[in-house]
Amino acid sequence: MDRHTVYSIITNFMRTREEELKGLGADFTFGFIQVMDGEKDPRNLLVAFRIVYDLISKDYSLGPFVEELFEVTSCYFPVDFTPPPNDPHGIQREDLILSLRAVLASTPRFAEFLLPLLIEKVDSEMLSAKLDSLQTLNACCAVYGQKELKDFLPSLWASIRREVFQTSSERVEAEGLAALHSLSVCLSRSVLEADAEDLLDSFLGSILEDCRHHLCEPDMKLVWPSAKLLQAAAGASARACDRITSTVIPLLLEQFNRHSQSSQRRTILEMLLGFLKLQQKWGNEDKDEIPLSGFKAPLCSLVSLALADPSTQLQLVGIRALTILGAQRGLLSAEDLELAADYLYRLSFLKEDSQSCLAAMEASGTLATLYPTVFISHLVPRLAQELHTGDTELASGEGPSYQARRLRCLQALSAVSTHPSIVRETLPVLLQHLRRVHRGNNAEAKEVIAVCRSLHLVAGQCQQEPESCWYFHQTAVPCLLGLAVQASMPEKGLPSLGKLLLEEEVLAAMVSVISTASTHLSPELAAQSVALIVPLFLDGNISLLSENSFPNKFLPFQNSSSEQKRLVALLMAFVCSLPRNVEIPQLDRLMQELLTLSCHHDGLFSCTAAAKCFAGLLNKHPAGQQLDEFLQKAMEKVEAGLNPGPYRTQAFTLLLWVTKALVLRYHPLSSCLTERLMGLLSDAELGPAAADGFSLLMADCPDVLHRAGHAEIRIMFRQRFFTDSMPALVHGFHAAHQNVKPNYLKGLSHVLNSLPKSVLLPELPTLLSLLLEALSCTDCVVQLSTLSCLQPLLLDAPQVMSLHIDTLITKFLNLSCSPSMAVRIAALQCIYALTRLPTPVLLPYKMQVIRALAKPLDDKKRLVRREAVTARGAWFLLGSPGS
């Protein structure tokens, strides 16, 4: 402590009396060296290292004591320190390592002393010393120049080469490559004088001399380490990249043609890919010459061979190589790009391999962004023709054999729609296909869903371009609404036209398209659109729709058919995705109509869609009298509907969604609605649904009340809901009748599963008894939710969980034989997690658990057997040396 006081005094003087101390000259440095010499206490060393760093960085005079200052600090390198158990000071070995490294790498004046030390430690047998030395060398390269490195480059290269070639540690290899990269960077940035030696060139020449012959060895043993070393050096600068790639690329091209096996060719092409990426990174610095232009012909030939090879793995690497070559502006001619499009088209329709198909589609999207004209003229028409051919086969009754090709075609069209000009070509094709499928006699819902998924992908890709976003919106949304409105009015002679687009799965797919197409609209364009779409649903104004000749009026909120009411889901997708500052026309009337429909008898789907739409608008509405009026009307509707009668389920659904809308924005009324929801947990009819409702309150919804749709979502709303509702849930559980207690447990488990562990851990002692009781519940959902909640707590709160070890083991073992496979798996995972508790607590139960786990080993489900093997193995090893 006395020495620490002295260090503190020196530190304060250096902060407040810098000029006076510098006036002492080198005497102050020498005096501090004497003070620090022999220091062993880690607390003092941290302060001392900081003082040395300040001496150097603030230009104190070191005089003739540079070597002495180095010796007094380097004697601690590499740091060998293990903090004592229960250390109150909390000093870690890493703290000392970083402090000492900052000192050693702070000045080039240490180079002549430090570099031999680093070479010695890299060549030692200690793994920690190797890592520390390589990391320190990496740090030194940031301040060193050619002069400091010149005499040590051969030894440094020899040590790094040996570690990469021979080490069994991936960390040492990674640090060695990083150090080589830093050395090359250091040599690259040094300014050459006219008569000076080009150290970078000679250094890279040594690397090439030692590595290039390994690239040509028939057994290819050291081919990857050599390639990694060459790539690490080449990645330092444009000059280093040119020096190495000009030698290595021809060599790898020759080796590719020399080997005939697909596996060997894949290895060579993967190495070549690394050098092509480096050329892509550095090649653009030289504007006078197109990168890789000298190797264009052999590279194109090589990629063609790879793409034509039957090996999937070689095809995948070839696709990546093609993407990199295409990214080099000016390298590939129009003929090359057309040939590339042909290859990608063919690979997109390989029936036997989905990996190559997906990779080809991804590459098409990347290259289409760069060369839209080529893909518009050469690929999109072929895909459109393929899609039309498939539709013809479908109409003739031969559709099933073409379903896979149509699906691939839809995926390819969406993947390639990465440029505004391409979207203008592909979107009409997709919409026309949707119309044909819609009118076909053999149409199926999955066909429409597949088209909607492709449209959804295109809509997502358009969001970054305002022009494309608006084009997609004004083209696709009216088309989808028009087809849906037409479907809600069945025509004679068109048997499949009436119901296909009204199925829940199809409507959900259309909702995702309309929502994604609306979220990124500018307020001005959104106002134009909303002025047309809201009157369509309120007044039947069909001027928006391209197909506007319908046999009946479209009035979903009036006394219309139940089919028309289902389309309120599409209205929800649009109005609930708009920015908050977009004014909704006729809002009062719209909210009243939604409120009325939400408690209507015409199908739960329509009622739920109306409730969600009402809640979505409510969430975004600014606070004020109008919002209060909407809420009052909603609560009156809920209370009237919850009375015994035919609309209880609809009223409960409205309550649930309104509660979520208010919980997300911290509205004061949210606590009252939550209490009302908790009261329904004791309801014989609605209790189970109310328990599941807590899951909806906590979860992220894909179609409404989400951040992408501009909903008002306050940070940490889940934590606040937990704090406000948990006491009432616990009290309600203890006061409830035995028959409805599972409802409270299910609601509790849903809330707990959504919380971060940092919030849950402080409440664990209070809640653990309830969680254990939930495991005795017969509801599989409750059991599964509780197990998934308990598993991380076994790892993060071992002391608390250890107090209940007997109950935990009994419950988990019982649930490992549950009728539900998901529960069995979760229980076995918890049994495995128990092994993280203190060993003395577990040892009395070791044999009991091992015997009990013999039964799940014979489970009929493979996934259960796998978890049983893992858990039983961990319990077998419990208490053994080294476990």
Beta strands, then each sheet from edge to edge (+ up, - down):
end
